[in-house]
Amino acid sequence: MSSVKTRGPVVREPSTDASIRSQRGFSFLVRFNRTSLQEFAMADLAFVVTTLVGFALVALVAKGVTKL
């Protein structure tokens, strides 16, 4: 005797309703972000500068703690 419960058919027939799909296809549904490469470069630069400033502050705090 199987321990798996059996139910009705699991696989259903595919829908043939054409109103679900767009006439323009998949590319109509995908949105494109028009962010320029310069914006990405500025964001990267800001991240690097912020990281360097953070490490500099940690180094200054560590230097001040060692003087105590």
C-alpha positions as CSV (number, residue, x, y, z in Angstrom):
1,M,0.0,0.0,0.0
2,S,1.4,3.4,-1.0
3,S,1.8,6.2,1.6
4,V,1.2,8.9,-1.0
5,K,-2.3,10.1,-1.3
6,T,-3.6,10.1,-4.8
7,R,-5.8,12.9,-6.1
8,G,-7.3,13.9,-9.4
9,P,-5.1,14.8,-12.4
10,V,-2.4,17.2,-11.5
11,V,-1.4,18.3,-15.0
12,R,-3.9,20.6,-16.7
13,E,-4.2,21.5,-20.3
14,P,-2.4,24.7,-21.4
15,S,-4.4,27.8,-21.9
16,T,-5.1,28.7,-25.5
17,D,-6.7,32.1,-24.7
18,A,-4.9,34.6,-26.9
19,S,-6.0,37.6,-24.9
20,I,-3.4,36.8,-22.2
21,R,-0.4,37.5,-24.4
22,S,0.5,40.9,-25.8
23,Q,0.6,41.4,-29.5
24,R,4.1,42.8,-29.2
25,G,5.5,39.8,-27.3
26,F,7.9,39.5,-24.4
27,S,9.9,42.7,-25.1
28,F,6.9,44.8,-24.4
29,L,6.7,43.5,-20.9
30,V,10.4,44.1,-20.0
31,R,11.2,47.6,-18.7
32,F,14.6,49.0,-19.5
33,N,16.5,51.2,-17.0
34,R,18.1,54.1,-18.9
35,T,20.8,54.8,-16.3
36,S,23.9,56.2,-17.9
37,L,27.3,54.7,-17.4
38,Q,28.4,58.1,-15.9
39,E,25.9,57.6,-13.1
40,F,27.3,54.2,-12.3
41,A,30.8,55.5,-12.4
42,M,29.9,58.3,-9.9
43,A,28.2,55.8,-7.6
44,D,31.3,53.6,-7.7
45,L,33.5,56.6,-6.9
46,A,31.3,57.7,-4.0
47,F,31.4,54.2,-2.6
48,V,35.2,54.1,-2.8
49,V,35.6,57.5,-1.2
50,T,33.1,56.7,1.6
51,T,34.9,53.4,2.3
52,L,38.3,55.1,2.4
53,V,37.0,57.8,4.7
54,G,35.5,55.1,7.0
55,F,38.8,53.3,7.2
56,A,40.7,56.5,7.9
57,L,38.3,57.3,10.8
58,V,38.8,53.8,12.2
59,A,42.6,54.3,12.0
60,L,42.4,57.6,13.8
61,V,40.2,56.1,16.5
62,A,42.6,53.2,16.9
63,K,45.6,55.6,17.1
64,G,43.8,57.6,19.7
65,V,43.0,54.5,21.8
66,T,46.6,53.4,21.8
67,K,47.7,56.8,23.3
68,L,45.5,56.2,26.3
